[in-house]
Amino acid sequence: VQNDAGEFVDLYVPQKCPASNHIIGAKDHTSIQMNVSEVDKVTGRFNGSQCSGKHHSISTCCNQDRWCPGVTLGTL
C-alpha cells in the first residue's frame, strides 16, 4: 500500500510480547496494549505528551491462567 507521499508502507506491523517473546497476531483479541503518558510531578495531571518508548504489549499467554515469568509492574 502506498501513502500520500508515494512511499510503500505496511498495513499491519506485528507486536512482540516482551515477557514471553511471542509475536502478537492480528487476530489475537485477548492481548492488550498500554501507552504510558507523562504526568506533571507537582500537580499529578496529564501534561499532554506520551513518554518516549513507553509502549507495551502483553500477549495472550500472559493474560491466561499461566502468568508468564518475569512479568511484574517493574518490568513494564
PDB file of N, CA, C and O in Angstrom:
ATOM      1  N   VAL A   1       0.855  -1.170   0.000  1.00  0.00           N
ATOM      2  CA  VAL A   1       0.000   0.000   0.000  1.00  0.00           C
ATOM      3  C   VAL A   1       0.898   1.229   0.000  1.00  0.00           C
ATOM      4  O   VAL A   1       1.941   1.245   0.655  1.00  0.00           O
ATOM      5  N   GLN A   2       0.495   2.248  -0.729  1.00  0.00           N
ATOM      6  CA  GLN A   2       1.252   3.494  -0.776  1.00  0.00           C
ATOM      7  C   GLN A   2       0.541   4.585   0.018  1.00  0.00           C
ATOM      8  O   GLN A   2      -0.685   4.685  -0.005  1.00  0.00           O
ATOM      9  N   ASN A   3       1.319   5.396   0.716  1.00  0.00           N
ATOM     10  CA  ASN A   3       0.740   6.533   1.430  1.00  0.00           C
ATOM     11  C   ASN A   3       0.694   7.745   0.505  1.00  0.00           C
ATOM     12  O   ASN A   3       1.017   7.631  -0.677  1.00  0.00           O
ATOM     13  N   ASP A   4       0.299   8.899   1.026  1.00  0.00           N
ATOM     14  CA  ASP A   4       0.163  10.115   0.217  1.00  0.00           C
ATOM     15  C   ASP A   4       1.493  10.591  -0.372  1.00  0.00           C
ATOM     16  O   ASP A   4       1.516  11.236  -1.421  1.00  0.00           O
ATOM     17  N   ALA A   5       2.594  10.273   0.302  1.00  0.00           N
ATOM     18  CA  ALA A   5       3.914  10.680  -0.180  1.00  0.00           C
ATOM     19  C   ALA A   5       4.466   9.717  -1.230  1.00  0.00           C
ATOM     20  O   ALA A   5       5.558   9.939  -1.753  1.00  0.00           O
ATOM     21  N   GLY A   6       3.732   8.659  -1.543  1.00  0.00           N
ATOM     22  CA  GLY A   6       4.168   7.691  -2.535  1.00  0.00           C
ATOM     23  C   GLY A   6       5.067   6.602  -1.991  1.00  0.00           C
ATOM     24  O   GLY A   6       5.611   5.808  -2.759  1.00  0.00           O
ATOM     25  N   GLU A   7       5.235   6.549  -0.664  1.00  0.00           N
ATOM     26  CA  GLU A   7       6.075   5.533  -0.042  1.00  0.00           C
ATOM     27  C   GLU A   7       5.256   4.279   0.218  1.00  0.00           C
ATOM     28  O   GLU A   7       4.072   4.361   0.546  1.00  0.00           O
ATOM     29  N   PHE A   8       5.889   3.115   0.071  1.00  0.00           N
ATOM     30  CA  PHE A   8       5.216   1.863   0.382  1.00  0.00           C
ATOM     31  C   PHE A   8       5.266   1.638   1.890  1.00  0.00           C
ATOM     32  O   PHE A   8       6.332   1.717   2.501  1.00  0.00           O
ATOM     33  N   VAL A   9       4.113   1.359   2.483  1.00  0.00           N
ATOM     34  CA  VAL A   9       4.017   1.144   3.923  1.00  0.00           C
ATOM     35  C   VAL A   9       3.260  -0.152   4.188  1.00  0.00           C
ATOM     36  O   VAL A   9       2.487  -0.613   3.348  1.00  0.00           O
ATOM     37  N   ASP A  10       3.488  -0.734   5.365  1.00  0.00           N
ATOM     38  CA  ASP A  10       2.795  -1.952   5.768  1.00  0.00           C
ATOM     39  C   ASP A  10       1.446  -1.602   6.368  1.00  0.00           C
ATOM     40  O   ASP A  10       1.304  -0.589   7.053  1.00  0.00           O
ATOM     41  N   LEU A  11       0.451  -2.451   6.106  1.00  0.00           N
ATOM     42  CA  LEU A  11      -0.854  -2.260   6.732  1.00  0.00           C
ATOM     43  C   LEU A  11      -0.836  -2.711   8.180  1.00  0.00           C
ATOM     44  O   LEU A  11      -1.546  -2.152   9.015  1.00  0.00           O
ATOM     45  N   TYR A  12      -0.035  -3.711   8.480  1.00  0.00           N
ATOM     46  CA  TYR A  12      -0.008  -4.272   9.823  1.00  0.00           C
ATOM     47  C   TYR A  12       1.437  -4.518  10.230  1.00  0.00           C
ATOM     48  O   TYR A  12       2.187  -5.172   9.505  1.00  0.00           O
ATOM     49  N   VAL A  13       1.825  -4.004  11.370  1.00  0.00           N
ATOM     50  CA  VAL A  13       3.148  -4.258  11.924  1.00  0.00           C
ATOM     51  C   VAL A  13       2.942  -5.062  13.201  1.00  0.00           C
ATOM     52  O   VAL A  13       2.401  -4.532  14.171  1.00  0.00           O
ATOM     53  N   PRO A  14       3.359  -6.334  13.231  1.00  0.00           N
ATOM     54  CA  PRO A  14       3.112  -7.167  14.408  1.00  0.00           C
ATOM     55  C   PRO A  14       3.898  -6.687  15.625  1.00  0.00           C
ATOM     56  O   PRO A  14       4.997  -6.148  15.498  1.00  0.00           O
ATOM     57  N   GLN A  15       3.324  -6.890  16.793  1.00  0.00           N
ATOM     58  CA  GLN A  15       3.964  -6.547  18.057  1.00  0.00           C
ATOM     59  C   GLN A  15       4.543  -7.815  18.668  1.00  0.00           C
ATOM     60  O   GLN A  15       4.120  -8.920  18.328  1.00  0.00           O
ATOM     61  N   LYS A  16       5.503  -7.660  19.563  1.00  0.00           N
ATOM     62  CA  LYS A  16       6.096  -8.797  20.257  1.00  0.00           C
ATOM     63  C   LYS A  16       5.935  -8.585  21.755  1.00  0.00           C
ATOM     64  O   LYS A  16       6.222  -7.505  22.272  1.00  0.00           O
ATOM     65  N   CYS A  17       5.475  -9.622  22.449  1.00  0.00           N
ATOM     66  CA  CYS A  17       5.332  -9.557  23.902  1.00  0.00           C
ATOM     67  C   CYS A  17       6.726  -9.575  24.522  1.00  0.00           C
ATOM     68  O   CYS A  17       7.491 -10.503  24.258  1.00  0.00           O
ATOM     69  N   PRO A  18       7.084  -8.579  25.341  1.00  0.00           N
ATOM     70  CA  PRO A  18       8.425  -8.554  25.920  1.00  0.00           C
ATOM     71  C   PRO A  18       8.642  -9.635  26.975  1.00  0.00           C
ATOM     72  O   PRO A  18       9.782 -10.026  27.228  1.00  0.00           O
ATOM     73  N   ALA A  19       7.571 -10.121  27.592  1.00  0.00           N
ATOM     74  CA  ALA A  19       7.705 -11.118  28.647  1.00  0.00           C
ATOM     75  C   ALA A  19       7.853 -12.526  28.096  1.00  0.00           C
ATOM     76  O   ALA A  19       8.705 -13.287  28.555  1.00  0.00           O
ATOM     77  N   SER A  20       7.024 -12.880  27.108  1.00  0.00           N
ATOM     78  CA  SER A  20       7.041 -14.247  26.586  1.00  0.00           C
ATOM     79  C   SER A  20       7.804 -14.367  25.276  1.00  0.00           C
ATOM     80  O   SER A  20       8.090 -15.480  24.836  1.00  0.00           O
ATOM     81  N   ASN A  21       8.139 -13.250  24.645  1.00  0.00           N
ATOM     82  CA  ASN A  21       8.847 -13.206  23.370  1.00  0.00           C
ATOM     83  C   ASN A  21       8.017 -13.790  22.230  1.00  0.00           C
ATOM     84  O   ASN A  21       8.575 -14.196  21.211  1.00  0.00           O
ATOM     85  N   HIS A  22       6.696 -13.838  22.384  1.00  0.00           N
ATOM     86  CA  HIS A  22       5.796 -14.313  21.338  1.00  0.00           C
ATOM     87  C   HIS A  22       5.361 -13.149  20.450  1.00  0.00           C
ATOM     88  O   HIS A  22       5.211 -12.017  20.910  1.00  0.00           O
ATOM     89  N   ILE A  23       5.162 -13.456  19.162  1.00  0.00           N
ATOM     90  CA  ILE A  23       4.604 -12.472  18.243  1.00  0.00           C
ATOM     91  C   ILE A  23       3.106 -12.388  18.498  1.00  0.00           C
ATOM     92  O   ILE A  23       2.439 -13.420  18.579  1.00  0.00           O
ATOM     93  N   ILE A  24       2.570 -11.194  18.626  1.00  0.00           N
ATOM     94  CA  ILE A  24       1.141 -10.997  18.843  1.00  0.00           C
ATOM     95  C   ILE A  24       0.487 -10.853  17.478  1.00  0.00           C
ATOM     96  O   ILE A  24       0.752  -9.893  16.754  1.00  0.00           O
ATOM     97  N   GLY A  25      -0.361 -11.802  17.131  1.00  0.00           N
ATOM     98  CA  GLY A  25      -1.001 -11.816  15.825  1.00  0.00           C
ATOM     99  C   GLY A  25      -2.117 -10.797  15.698  1.00  0.00           C
ATOM    100  O   GLY A  25      -2.580 -10.233  16.689  1.00  0.00           O
ATOM    101  N   ALA A  26      -2.538 -10.572  14.472  1.00  0.00           N
ATOM    102  CA  ALA A  26      -3.590  -9.591  14.198  1.00  0.00           C
ATOM    103  C   ALA A  26      -4.930 -10.024  14.766  1.00  0.00           C
ATOM    104  O   ALA A  26      -5.747  -9.171  15.115  1.00  0.00           O
ATOM    105  N   LYS A  27      -5.180 -11.316  14.869  1.00  0.00           N
ATOM    106  CA  LYS A  27      -6.459 -11.834  15.363  1.00  0.00           C
ATOM    107  C   LYS A  27      -6.421 -12.189  16.844  1.00  0.00           C
ATOM    108  O   LYS A  27      -7.367 -12.794  17.348  1.00  0.00           O
ATOM    109  N   ASP A  28      -5.375 -11.836  17.540  1.00  0.00           N
ATOM    110  CA  ASP A  28      -5.256 -12.125  18.971  1.00  0.00           C
ATOM    111  C   ASP A  28      -5.980 -11.028  19.744  1.00  0.00           C
ATOM    112  O   ASP A  28      -5.383 -10.018  20.116  1.00  0.00           O
ATOM    113  N   HIS A  29      -7.263 -11.239  19.978  1.00  0.00           N
ATOM    114  CA  HIS A  29      -8.102 -10.209  20.597  1.00  0.00           C
ATOM    115  C   HIS A  29      -7.998 -10.171  22.118  1.00  0.00           C
ATOM    116  O   HIS A  29      -8.589  -9.295  22.750  1.00  0.00           O
ATOM    117  N   THR A  30      -7.259 -11.102  22.716  1.00  0.00           N
ATOM    118  CA  THR A  30      -7.123 -11.097  24.171  1.00  0.00           C
ATOM    119  C   THR A  30      -5.858 -10.382  24.631  1.00  0.00           C
ATOM    120  O   THR A  30      -5.659 -10.195  25.831  1.00  0.00           O
ATOM    121  N   SER A  31      -5.019  -9.988  23.713  1.00  0.00           N
ATOM    122  CA  SER A  31      -3.805  -9.255  24.067  1.00  0.00           C
ATOM    123  C   SER A  31      -4.145  -7.796  24.352  1.00  0.00           C
ATOM    124  O   SER A  31      -5.148  -7.267  23.872  1.00  0.00           O
ATOM    125  N   ILE A  32      -3.294  -7.166  25.138  1.00  0.00           N
ATOM    126  CA  ILE A  32      -3.530  -5.764  25.477  1.00  0.00           C
ATOM    127  C   ILE A  32      -2.330  -4.921  25.065  1.00  0.00           C
ATOM    128  O   ILE A  32      -1.223  -5.430  24.894  1.00  0.00           O
ATOM    129  N   GLN A  33      -2.568  -3.638  24.912  1.00  0.00           N
ATOM    130  CA  GLN A  33      -1.522  -2.677  24.592  1.00  0.00           C
ATOM    131  C   GLN A  33      -1.699  -1.484  25.515  1.00  0.00           C
ATOM    132  O   GLN A  33      -2.809  -0.980  25.682  1.00  0.00           O
ATOM    133  N   MET A  34      -0.607  -1.035  26.112  1.00  0.00           N
ATOM    134  CA  MET A  34      -0.665   0.103  27.020  1.00  0.00           C
ATOM    135  C   MET A  34       0.284   1.187  26.537  1.00  0.00           C
ATOM    136  O   MET A  34       1.409   0.900  26.127  1.00  0.00           O
ATOM    137  N   ASN A  35      -0.165   2.414  26.584  1.00  0.00           N
ATOM    138  CA  ASN A  35       0.682   3.566  26.312  1.00  0.00           C
ATOM    139  C   ASN A  35       0.773   4.373  27.600  1.00  0.00           C
ATOM    140  O   ASN A  35      -0.246   4.790  28.150  1.00  0.00           O
ATOM    141  N   VAL A  36       1.987   4.590  28.075  1.00  0.00           N
ATOM    142  CA  VAL A  36       2.202   5.303  29.326  1.00  0.00           C
ATOM    143  C   VAL A  36       2.430   6.777  29.008  1.00  0.00           C
ATOM    144  O   VAL A  36       3.238   7.114  28.142  1.00  0.00           O
ATOM    145  N   SER A  37       1.725   7.642  29.702  1.00  0.00           N
ATOM    146  CA  SER A  37       1.820   9.086  29.464  1.00  0.00           C
ATOM    147  C   SER A  37       2.612   9.767  30.564  1.00  0.00           C
ATOM    148  O   SER A  37       2.760   9.240  31.666  1.00  0.00           O
ATOM    149  N   GLU A  38       3.112  10.936  30.246  1.00  0.00           N
ATOM    150  CA  GLU A  38       3.843  11.722  31.237  1.00  0.00           C
ATOM    151  C   GLU A  38       2.870  12.486  32.126  1.00  0.00           C
ATOM    152  O   GLU A  38       1.816  12.932  31.674  1.00  0.00           O
ATOM    153  N   VAL A  39       3.238  12.630  33.393  1.00  0.00           N
ATOM    154  CA  VAL A  39       2.404  13.318  34.378  1.00  0.00           C
ATOM    155  C   VAL A  39       3.258  14.384  35.048  1.00  0.00           C
ATOM    156  O   VAL A  39       4.432  14.158  35.345  1.00  0.00           O
ATOM    157  N   ASP A  40       2.661  15.543  35.283  1.00  0.00           N
ATOM    158  CA  ASP A  40       3.362  16.620  35.975  1.00  0.00           C
ATOM    159  C   ASP A  40       3.646  16.181  37.408  1.00  0.00           C
ATOM    160  O   ASP A  40       2.746  15.706  38.100  1.00  0.00           O
ATOM    161  N   LYS A  41       4.887  16.336  37.856  1.00  0.00           N
ATOM    162  CA  LYS A  41       5.277  15.864  39.185  1.00  0.00           C
ATOM    163  C   LYS A  41       4.626  16.662  40.309  1.00  0.00           C
ATOM    164  O   LYS A  41       4.412  16.125  41.396  1.00  0.00           O
ATOM    165  N   VAL A  42       4.309  17.919  40.072  1.00  0.00           N
ATOM    166  CA  VAL A  42       3.739  18.774  41.113  1.00  0.00           C
ATOM    167  C   VAL A  42       2.232  18.588  41.215  1.00  0.00           C
ATOM    168  O   VAL A  42       1.704  18.345  42.300  1.00  0.00           O
ATOM    169  N   THR A  43       1.536  18.702  40.078  1.00  0.00           N
ATOM    170  CA  THR A  43       0.073  18.650  40.106  1.00  0.00           C
ATOM    171  C   THR A  43      -0.483  17.243  39.952  1.00  0.00           C
ATOM    172  O   THR A  43      -1.620  16.983  40.347  1.00  0.00           O
ATOM    173  N   GLY A  44       0.308  16.324  39.379  1.00  0.00           N
ATOM    174  CA  GLY A  44      -0.181  14.966  39.151  1.00  0.00           C
ATOM    175  C   GLY A  44      -1.129  14.862  37.975  1.00  0.00           C
ATOM    176  O   GLY A  44      -1.855  13.875  37.856  1.00  0.00           O
ATOM    177  N   ARG A  45      -1.141  15.858  37.106  1.00  0.00           N
ATOM    178  CA  ARG A  45      -2.039  15.867  35.947  1.00  0.00           C
ATOM    179  C   ARG A  45      -1.283  15.519  34.671  1.00  0.00           C
ATOM    180  O   ARG A  45      -0.073  15.717  34.563  1.00  0.00           O
ATOM    181  N   PHE A  46      -2.034  14.997  33.713  1.00  0.00           N
ATOM    182  CA  PHE A  46      -1.502  14.661  32.398  1.00  0.00           C
ATOM    183  C   PHE A  46      -1.027  15.933  31.717  1.00  0.00           C
ATOM    184  O   PHE A  46      -1.767  16.914  31.654  1.00  0.00           O
ATOM    185  N   ASN A  47       0.211  15.930  31.201  1.00  0.00           N
ATOM    186  CA  ASN A  47       0.739  17.153  30.596  1.00  0.00           C
ATOM    187  C   ASN A  47       0.643  17.169  29.074  1.00  0.00           C
ATOM    188  O   ASN A  47       1.211  18.057  28.440  1.00  0.00           O
ATOM    189  N   GLY A  48      -0.046  16.228  28.482  1.00  0.00           N
ATOM    190  CA  GLY A  48      -0.312  16.268  27.048  1.00  0.00           C
ATOM    191  C   GLY A  48       0.650  15.514  26.165  1.00  0.00           C
ATOM    192  O   GLY A  48       0.514  15.560  24.943  1.00  0.00           O
ATOM    193  N   SER A  49       1.618  14.820  26.733  1.00  0.00           N
ATOM    194  CA  SER A  49       2.549  14.071  25.890  1.00  0.00           C
ATOM    195  C   SER A  49       2.761  12.670  26.443  1.00  0.00           C
ATOM    196  O   SER A  49       2.563  12.411  27.630  1.00  0.00           O
ATOM    197  N   GLN A  50       3.168  11.776  25.552  1.00  0.00           N
ATOM    198  CA  GLN A  50       3.463  10.411  25.961  1.00  0.00           C
ATOM    199  C   GLN A  50       4.950  10.269  26.210  1.00  0.00           C
ATOM    200  O   GLN A  50       5.762  10.954  25.589  1.00  0.00           O
ATOM    201  N   CYS A  51       5.300   9.380  27.116  1.00  0.00           N
ATOM    202  CA  CYS A  51       6.706   9.080  27.355  1.00  0.00           C
ATOM    203  C   CYS A  51       7.263   8.367  26.134  1.00  0.00           C
ATOM    204  O   CYS A  51       6.625   7.453  25.611  1.00  0.00           O
ATOM    205  N   SER A  52       8.410   8.758  25.683  1.00  0.00           N
ATOM    206  CA  SER A  52       9.004   8.082  24.538  1.00  0.00           C
ATOM    207  C   SER A  52       9.466   6.692  24.958  1.00  0.00           C
ATOM    208  O   SER A  52      10.121   6.525  25.986  1.00  0.00           O
ATOM    209  N   GLY A  53       9.116   5.704  24.152  1.00  0.00           N
ATOM    210  CA  GLY A  53       9.498   4.329  24.444  1.00  0.00           C
ATOM    211  C   GLY A  53       8.646   3.663  25.506  1.00  0.00           C
ATOM    212  O   GLY A  53       9.021   2.598  25.996  1.00  0.00           O
ATOM    213  N   LYS A  54       7.531   4.234  25.878  1.00  0.00           N
ATOM    214  CA  LYS A  54       6.676   3.652  26.907  1.00  0.00           C
ATOM    215  C   LYS A  54       5.428   3.030  26.292  1.00  0.00           C
ATOM    216  O   LYS A  54       4.308   3.310  26.718  1.00  0.00           O
ATOM    217  N   HIS A  55       5.628   2.198  25.304  1.00  0.00           N
ATOM    218  CA  HIS A  55       4.545   1.481  24.632  1.00  0.00           C
ATOM    219  C   HIS A  55       4.742   0.005  24.944  1.00  0.00           C
ATOM    220  O   HIS A  55       5.794  -0.552  24.633  1.00  0.00           O
ATOM    221  N   HIS A  56       3.753  -0.637  25.551  1.00  0.00           N
ATOM    222  CA  HIS A  56       3.891  -2.023  25.988  1.00  0.00           C
ATOM    223  C   HIS A  56       2.764  -2.867  25.423  1.00  0.00           C
ATOM    224  O   HIS A  56       1.614  -2.431  25.382  1.00  0.00           O
ATOM    225  N   SER A  57       3.092  -4.072  24.988  1.00  0.00           N
ATOM    226  CA  SER A  57       2.112  -5.039  24.517  1.00  0.00           C
ATOM    227  C   SER A  57       2.299  -6.326  25.307  1.00  0.00           C
ATOM    228  O   SER A  57       3.426  -6.784  25.496  1.00  0.00           O
ATOM    229  N   ILE A  58       1.203  -6.906  25.766  1.00  0.00           N
ATOM    230  CA  ILE A  58       1.243  -8.158  26.521  1.00  0.00           C
ATOM    231  C   ILE A  58       0.421  -9.188  25.763  1.00  0.00           C
ATOM    232  O   ILE A  58      -0.723  -8.923  25.393  1.00  0.00           O
ATOM    233  N   SER A  59       1.000 -10.365  25.531  1.00  0.00           N
ATOM    234  CA  SER A  59       0.346 -11.374  24.699  1.00  0.00           C
ATOM    235  C   SER A  59      -0.656 -12.210  25.478  1.00  0.00           C
ATOM    236  O   SER A  59      -0.805 -12.073  26.692  1.00  0.00           O
ATOM    237  N   THR A  60      -1.339 -13.080  24.741  1.00  0.00           N
ATOM    238  CA  THR A  60      -2.396 -13.924  25.290  1.00  0.00           C
ATOM    239  C   THR A  60      -1.907 -14.801  26.426  1.00  0.00           C
ATOM    240  O   THR A  60      -2.603 -14.950  27.430  1.00  0.00           O
ATOM    241  N   CYS A  61      -0.727 -15.384  26.291  1.00  0.00           N
ATOM    242  CA  CYS A  61      -0.260 -16.325  27.320  1.00  0.00           C
ATOM    243  C   CYS A  61      -0.098 -15.629  28.661  1.00  0.00           C
ATOM    244  O   CYS A  61      -0.214 -16.273  29.704  1.00  0.00           O
ATOM    245  N   CYS A  62       0.163 -14.345  28.657  1.00  0.00           N
ATOM    246  CA  CYS A  62       0.317 -13.610  29.911  1.00  0.00           C
ATOM    247  C   CYS A  62      -1.027 -13.201  30.499  1.00  0.00           C
ATOM    248  O   CYS A  62      -1.097 -12.796  31.659  1.00  0.00           O
ATOM    249  N   ASN A  63      -2.098 -13.302  29.709  1.00  0.00           N
ATOM    250  CA  ASN A  63      -3.430 -12.967  30.193  1.00  0.00           C
ATOM    251  C   ASN A  63      -4.188 -14.191  30.687  1.00  0.00           C
ATOM    252  O   ASN A  63      -5.238 -14.052  31.313  1.00  0.00           O
ATOM    253  N   GLN A  64      -3.669 -15.397  30.415  1.00  0.00           N
ATOM    254  CA  GLN A  64      -4.369 -16.617  30.791  1.00  0.00           C
ATOM    255  C   GLN A  64      -3.979 -17.041  32.194  1.00  0.00           C
ATOM    256  O   GLN A  64      -3.325 -16.294  32.921  1.00  0.00           O
ATOM    257  N   ASP A  65      -4.389 -18.254  32.571  1.00  0.00           N
ATOM    258  CA  ASP A  65      -4.131 -18.760  33.918  1.00  0.00           C
ATOM    259  C   ASP A  65      -2.638 -18.846  34.225  1.00  0.00           C
ATOM    260  O   ASP A  65      -2.219 -18.559  35.347  1.00  0.00           O
ATOM    261  N   ARG A  66      -1.845 -19.232  33.254  1.00  0.00           N
ATOM    262  CA  ARG A  66      -0.407 -19.353  33.498  1.00  0.00           C
ATOM    263  C   ARG A  66       0.263 -18.021  33.187  1.00  0.00           C
ATOM    264  O   ARG A  66       0.484 -17.690  32.022  1.00  0.00           O
ATOM    265  N   TRP A  67       0.577 -17.276  34.201  1.00  0.00           N
ATOM    266  CA  TRP A  67       1.191 -15.958  34.049  1.00  0.00           C
ATOM    267  C   TRP A  67       2.637 -16.139  33.629  1.00  0.00           C
ATOM    268  O   TRP A  67       3.337 -16.981  34.191  1.00  0.00           O
ATOM    269  N   CYS A  68       3.092 -15.390  32.679  1.00  0.00           N
ATOM    270  CA  CYS A  68       4.462 -15.508  32.178  1.00  0.00           C
ATOM    271  C   CYS A  68       5.452 -15.095  33.260  1.00  0.00           C
ATOM    272  O   CYS A  68       5.250 -14.085  33.934  1.00  0.00           O
ATOM    273  N   PRO A  69       6.512 -15.864  33.428  1.00  0.00           N
ATOM    274  CA  PRO A  69       7.509 -15.499  34.444  1.00  0.00           C
ATOM    275  C   PRO A  69       8.184 -14.184  34.100  1.00  0.00           C
ATOM    276  O   PRO A  69       8.460 -13.903  32.934  1.00  0.00           O
ATOM    277  N   GLY A  70       8.443 -13.392  35.105  1.00  0.00           N
ATOM    278  CA  GLY A  70       9.139 -12.132  34.899  1.00  0.00           C
ATOM    279  C   GLY A  70       8.238 -10.955  34.592  1.00  0.00           C
ATOM    280  O   GLY A  70       8.729  -9.840  34.416  1.00  0.00           O
ATOM    281  N   VAL A  71       6.921 -11.171  34.521  1.00  0.00           N
ATOM    282  CA  VAL A  71       6.014 -10.065  34.224  1.00  0.00           C
ATOM    283  C   VAL A  71       5.554  -9.453  35.535  1.00  0.00           C
ATOM    284  O   VAL A  71       4.733 -10.031  36.248  1.00  0.00           O
ATOM    285  N   THR A  72       6.076  -8.306  35.841  1.00  0.00           N
ATOM    286  CA  THR A  72       5.657  -7.553  37.019  1.00  0.00           C
ATOM    287  C   THR A  72       5.538  -6.099  36.598  1.00  0.00           C
ATOM    288  O   THR A  72       5.909  -5.739  35.481  1.00  0.00           O
ATOM    289  N   LEU A  73       5.035  -5.286  37.465  1.00  0.00           N
ATOM    290  CA  LEU A  73       4.944  -3.865  37.150  1.00  0.00           C
ATOM    291  C   LEU A  73       6.322  -3.263  36.938  1.00  0.00           C
ATOM    292  O   LEU A  73       6.469  -2.283  36.207  1.00  0.00           O
ATOM    293  N   GLY A  74       7.334  -3.844  37.575  1.00  0.00           N
ATOM    294  CA  GLY A  74       8.691  -3.345  37.397  1.00  0.00           C
ATOM    295  C   GLY A  74       9.235  -3.577  36.005  1.00  0.00           C
ATOM    296  O   GLY A  74      10.026  -2.775  35.508  1.00  0.00           O
ATOM    297  N   THR A  75       8.819  -4.682  35.353  1.00  0.00           N
ATOM    298  CA  THR A  75       9.312  -4.963  34.009  1.00  0.00           C
ATOM    299  C   THR A  75       8.561  -4.172  32.973  1.00  0.00           C
ATOM    300  O   THR A  75       9.070  -3.981  31.868  1.00  0.00           O
ATOM    301  N   LEU A  76       7.365  -3.701  33.282  1.00  0.00           N
ATOM    302  CA  LEU A  76       6.616  -2.899  32.327  1.00  0.00           C
ATOM    303  C   LEU A  76       7.083  -1.483  32.443  1.00  0.00           C
ATOM    304  O   LEU A  76       6.589  -0.611  31.728  1.00  0.00           O
TER     305      LEU A  76
END
